[in-house]
């Protein structure tokens, strides 16, 4: 049975109005009474009716999620999951908007967020960082202005952001190295295909990958092939780049694609006369077809549903719960996709 303010008032022999003031953090009550009410409320297992509170106050709390545009197959999924999950919080006055910004080939994220802050219409912003370092100062400034900042999918750990929900990219790279070892069962010739830009997440993936490879055999030489982010938009640039490394590629036993171009690389790999072990990230229709044609060995995926769910829950707790404990980060586990289970990861 739900515990009411009336029950708390009767237990303590005080008025319902006083109990209501304490539970809604309003002034005019002595510290001693506040302590008594909160202790009794916890003892009885009181939970506030937040939907009713919103109906009484009509206080709207607006939050903006700021996501990149490319690779669109991943960010579109996260965009959709955030909007679906946000419907659960509308009755409590939490209004969520998803905004998208260009980050490749040019990163406009810092300027975009600065303009969002100038609009002064959000109590909180949630940032999927293209890179960490450039965002540190703008996040710290937002926090100083009273705008709560969370990060999702990619972190800015040296900022004053409240919490992060997303993946550990070092683990992603380390797992890719482990998969190559498991699938080859020998000392392979390895190629790492990654973005030229040294973003926080790309450095983490490369470090994790090379740490595992070096742990298994310090004599393995990993050949790095770095592409410009224009390859997300101009596919011919990627094909031209890989053509320049034909000799290395044809000798390769395994290739790890650390960026978000697995769907474009498989179209090129399909034309080659050999099929190396191919490890990448994420899944979409083209990647699913790559599994079906046995071009891709495995893909390491994130869970956009979990990221959206945990991020929304932490924002709600921080902004609307009141007297909540410190908000902690949440690392979403990586998931290995192969041909056998790929069908469970592709949207209908």
Secondary structure, DSSP 8 states (H G I E B T S, - for coil): ----HHHHHHHHTS-HHHHHHHHTT-SSS-HHHHHHHHHHHHHHT----HHHHHHHH---EEEEEEEE-SSHHHHHHHHHHHHHHHGGGGGGTEEEEEEEE--SSS--HHHHHHHHHHHT--SEEEE--S-SGGGHHHHHHHHHTT-EEEEEES--TTS--S-EEE--HHHHHHHHHHHHHHHH-S---EEEEEESS--HHHHHHHHHHHHHHHHH-TT--EEEEEE-GGGGT-HHHHHHHHHHTHHHHHH-SEEEE-SS-HHHHHHHHTTSSS--EEEEE---HHHHHHHHTT---EEEE--HHHHHHHHHHHHHIIIIISS------EE---EEE-TTTGGGTS--
